[in-house]
Amino acid sequence: GVTLRPDVYGDRGLQIYYNISDNKTWESLVTTLHTFLTAYTPAAQHLNINCTNNTYFIQDTFDGPNKTKLSCKFTSDMLQNCSGITDPTFGFPEGKPCFIIKMNRV
């Protein structure tokens, strides 16, 4: 599956707009991104596998917790400027906002 973050609009669709000079119009989007990325801290990802770049991680068995497949580590710092680490506002006040597209087991 594929998801987009921040997804705060539900049934209203993907039309996202805000006023650069009014932080009240984008603060909830920033909060949503920070909340979403808590699952991608190094501590939260410590049980996942260090996968190799340019190599497919093919699993024929369900060796993960509760008979699931294992996941590759993905930490928020891999998002560089969109990690929330160097820019905790994710570019919203500059008019260059970050949006995250999450792809699960594609």
C-alpha positions as CSV (number, residue, x, y, z in Angstrom):
1,G,0.0,0.0,0.0
2,V,0.9,3.6,-0.4
3,T,0.1,6.4,2.0
4,L,0.9,10.2,2.1
5,R,1.9,12.1,5.2
6,P,0.6,14.4,6.6
7,D,-2.8,13.0,5.9
8,V,-5.0,15.3,8.0
9,Y,-7.8,15.8,5.5
10,G,-9.5,12.3,5.4
11,D,-12.4,12.4,3.0
12,R,-11.8,15.9,1.9
13,G,-9.0,14.7,-0.3
14,L,-5.4,15.7,-0.9
15,Q,-5.8,19.4,-1.5
16,I,-3.5,20.9,1.0
17,Y,-3.1,24.6,1.4
18,Y,-1.7,27.0,4.1
19,N,-0.6,30.5,4.6
20,I,3.2,30.9,5.0
21,S,2.9,33.9,7.3
22,D,0.3,32.3,9.5
23,N,1.8,29.4,11.4
24,K,-1.6,28.4,12.7
25,T,-2.4,27.1,9.2
26,W,0.5,24.7,9.1
27,E,1.4,23.8,12.7
28,S,-1.0,20.8,12.7
29,L,0.7,19.5,9.5
30,V,4.1,19.8,11.2
31,T,2.8,18.0,14.3
32,T,1.4,15.2,12.2
33,L,4.8,14.7,10.5
34,H,6.6,14.7,13.9
35,T,4.1,12.1,15.2
36,F,4.4,9.9,12.1
37,L,8.2,10.0,12.3
38,T,8.4,8.7,15.9
39,A,8.2,5.2,14.5
40,Y,11.4,5.9,12.5
41,T,13.8,6.8,15.3
42,P,16.8,4.6,15.7
43,A,15.4,3.2,19.0
44,A,12.1,2.4,17.3
45,Q,13.9,0.7,14.4
46,H,16.5,-1.3,16.4
47,L,14.9,-4.7,15.7
48,N,14.7,-4.2,12.0
49,I,17.4,-5.5,9.6
50,N,20.3,-3.5,8.1
51,C,19.6,-4.1,4.4
52,T,22.1,-3.6,1.7
53,N,21.7,-0.9,-1.0
54,N,21.0,-2.1,-4.5
55,T,20.0,-5.6,-3.3
56,Y,16.5,-7.0,-3.1
57,F,15.6,-8.3,0.4
58,I,13.6,-11.4,-0.7
59,Q,12.0,-13.4,2.1
60,D,10.4,-16.8,1.5
61,T,9.5,-17.4,5.1
62,F,7.8,-15.5,7.9
63,D,10.6,-15.2,10.5
64,G,9.5,-11.9,12.0
65,P,7.5,-11.3,15.2
66,N,4.1,-13.1,15.1
67,K,5.1,-14.9,11.9
68,T,5.5,-11.8,9.8
69,K,8.2,-10.9,7.3
70,L,11.1,-8.9,8.6
71,S,11.6,-5.2,7.7
72,C,14.6,-3.2,6.7
73,K,15.7,-0.4,9.0
74,F,14.5,3.0,7.9
75,T,15.4,5.9,10.2
76,S,14.1,9.4,9.9
77,D,17.6,10.8,9.4
78,M,17.6,9.1,6.0
79,L,15.1,11.8,4.9
80,Q,17.8,14.4,5.2
81,N,16.2,17.9,5.0
82,C,12.7,16.3,5.5
83,S,13.7,14.4,8.7
84,G,12.5,17.1,11.1
85,I,15.9,17.0,12.7
86,T,17.7,20.0,11.0
87,D,14.4,21.8,10.2
88,P,11.7,21.0,12.8
89,T,9.2,22.9,10.7
90,F,9.7,20.7,7.6
91,G,10.0,23.7,5.3
92,F,6.5,25.0,5.7
93,P,7.4,28.6,6.7
94,E,9.7,28.9,3.6
95,G,6.9,27.7,1.2
96,K,8.9,24.4,0.5
97,P,7.0,21.9,2.6
98,C,8.0,18.3,3.0
99,F,5.5,15.5,2.3
100,I,6.2,11.9,2.9
101,I,5.0,9.1,0.6
102,K,5.2,5.8,2.4
103,M,5.3,2.6,0.4
104,N,4.8,-0.7,2.3
105,R,6.5,-3.8,1.0
106,V,6.3,-2.8,-2.6
